[in-house]
Amino acid sequence: MAVNPPLPPLPPLPAAPPASWSAVVAMSVCAFVLIASEFLPVSLLSPMAADLHVTEGMAGQGIAISGAFAVLTSLFISPLAGNLNRKTLLLGLTVAMGVSGAVVAMAPNYATYLLGRALIGVVVGGFWSLSAATAIRLVPTPDVPRALAIVNGGNALATVVAAPLGAYLGTVVGWRGAFFSLVPVSLIAFAWQWKALPSMPSAVHTLRMAQIFQVFTLFQRRSVMLGMMASSLLFMGQFSLFTYVRPFLETVTGVRSTTIPLVLLVIGVAGLVGTALIGRLLQRGFYLTLVLIPLLMAATALALAVFGSWTAIVIALLGIWGMMGTAAPVGWWAWIAKVFPHNAEAGGGLFVAVVQLSIALGSTVGGLLFDHSGYQHTFVVSAALLTTCAVMTLVTSRTAAG
């Protein structure tokens, strides 16, 4: 049995320049636009489906296709980019983000819409795979956690305002106008990064294609395999339900389209609260927190299936869902740092691939169920996936302790 030759040692990164906080904030702006672009279909699903003459489930596949391309990109972007300056690479991804918004906004048919969504998937996989390594090169080592928090702050802010703002713009300028509004914001992010980011020559050797797949050897550790499976189930369960919140609110709860932005704002604000609290909870009980989050989300999914026609109860339940669902990724990124203290870049790249694949699978399964079996089946399957996630997380914790 042939054994792949070991990778050559990487040259040391150049000494970190003085902290470039403007560049860090520029990346945070880019993260905001990116998250808004990735999940904008959630708040615009119904009008998009009607205009493109497809079902809500088919329109939701735009999230699935972006997730699939994000998987491929996150695994291959670093070796395929070779010696390309990382500043140039990030700027190219930012341009692609704006192009994606324009393509979706002007899509004459469903196929073109999916093409635009595939392009944003490439940007998602590339940006998040490079984000941590870039932050390390922008600030001194002691300031790296703060820099990462600022970059991810763009993510958190997008979860608060992107969905309700997208729904509001959809009522004012239409869903196409909402997507096109991403173009000027992408240009702002591009100009800011062009000005603020320093030149960042690649510190990675050009790899042979066969060596790219050595990242999967991380799965040889049982605790890693179990943890990745648990996190995969979390995101599958989350997005099998969350992708179809708007049609659920319109057809089951009876929420008017003009009120939907306010409901989505409740979800976003609750998510911001969850993000603020998750750090302390993880310090008090790391794996306990990771177990309880999917259990609470599963209970919420079942309650939504039962009380779907009660507006006040649905809004309260979606607030709980937003708080748990937005905090959950923070916990699992902390898990990556915990289990890969000396190989966080490889572990992070693999985690991005797992997450995006799970989002793609979850939104696909949820769409099929929503179209053919109704929202109850969609929500019950979401609850089952999240409950299984909790069980797998518990097994992961015991394996890690052993």
GIKA-V235863 format. One line per field, one symbol per residue. ss: DSSP state (H for helix, E for strand, L for the rest). burial: # if it has 24 or more other C-alpha atoms within 12 Angstrom, else .. A space follows every 50 residues. Layout:
BEGIN
ss=???
burial=???
END
This chain:
BEGIN
ss=LLLLLLLLLLLLLLLLLLLLHHHHHHHHHHHHHHHHHHHHHHHHHHHHHH HHLLLHHHHHHHHHHHHHHHHHHHHHHHHHHLLLLHHHHHHHHHHHHHHH HHHHHLLLLHHHHHHHHHHHHHHHHHHHHHHHHHHHHHLLHHHHHHHHHH HHHHHHHHHHHHHHHHHHHHHHHHHHHHHHHHHHHHHHHHHHHHHHLLLL LLLLLLLLHHHHHHHHHHHHLHHHHHHHHHHHHHHHHHHHHHLLHHHHHH HHHLLLHHHHHHHHHHHHHHHHHHHHHHHHHHHHLHHHHHHHHHHHHHHH HHHHHHLLLLHHHHHHHHHHHHHHHHHHHHHHHHHHHHHLLLLHHHHHHH HHHHHHHHHHHHHHHHHHHHHHLLHHHHHHHHHHHHHHHHHHHHHHHHHH HL
burial=..................###############################. .#..###########################....##.############ #######..#..###########################....#..#### #####################..##########.######.###..#### .###..#....#.##..#....############################ .##.#.#.##################.##.##...############### #####.##..#..##.####################..#....####### #####################..########################... ..
END
